[in-house]
């Protein structure tokens, strides 16, 4: 059978058109997007297993497999934790999870939640308060990326090899701090703050380069703090001594290049939705870790008295005053930011 030129043109056109008439599944197969997410904690960490992996799974399922994210933990793609934000901004990776506190002073508006005795005991309150606050105060400082979520963990506590009952017991102890303001708070209480990314903590403790650290319960098992310290000291109630904040940020070009439907899936699982899940994870895992350590008897858990806490609040007021002065040089009203943060923490703590 001979084919005419017209028949060949028609059949060729049908072949070329095939990918576009296979239906949504066929089109999706042709336009699937795979992104790279980079972070600093080990793959066994709770953040990796119980927050980031479920988030990635939700994106893939809700996009029908068209939006995939490969996670690279423990800085597997190179660099150091303080470089993560720039890796997203510069397109070295697509998405990062990091602490703005890793680059002190770069994101001044975020620091308000890191001030002593501003954050709530519960992560669910802190995470949602940060996300709402961030929409007004943080986006302008993160304009070189697409900020998918800004949130904070639950109460941090002090892990040492010496029992802590009063501020006097902190005198001279070298304690790892996650942010500069947590460090200033520890210094005001008599300790010697040592700033370092959390992956360095186990070796520093083992080598006695530090006497202890301040971290939340959630991260304790992943860096073996329960094996390297004997005493775990909590601060009662809210507000608590400190918290640390986090960014889930994406390369702006990659975000803007996403098809509208995939961008919609990403947006629906980011922002306040992600903040709520992050807060719930920190609170539930923190309770699990605390109960496990208490049941095992591997460490002594104690809580300072309310009277002692009041002394700590008074001793750290200068950290607030200094921060407000520092913000003036950045054309920020520090007192107004503190007021906004406290109001939002209270709003979600009561919610």
VENGINOR-V656097 format. One record per helix or strand of 3 or more residues. SS is the DSSP state (2 for helix, 1 for strand). FROM is the first residue (numbers start at 1). LEN is the number of residues. If there is no record, write none. Layout:
BEGIN
SS;FROM;LEN  SS;FROM;LEN
END
This chain:
BEGIN
2;5;16  2;24;8  1;33;6  2;46;17  1;67;6  2;81;9  1;95;4  2;100;3  2;108;7  2;123;15  2;139;3  1;145;8  1;157;4  2;167;4  1;174;4  2;180;9  1;192;4  2;198;9  1;212;4  2;217;3  2;221;3  2;225;4  1;231;4  1;245;7  2;252;6  2;260;9  2;271;26  1;300;4  2;306;10  2;317;12  2;334;17
END
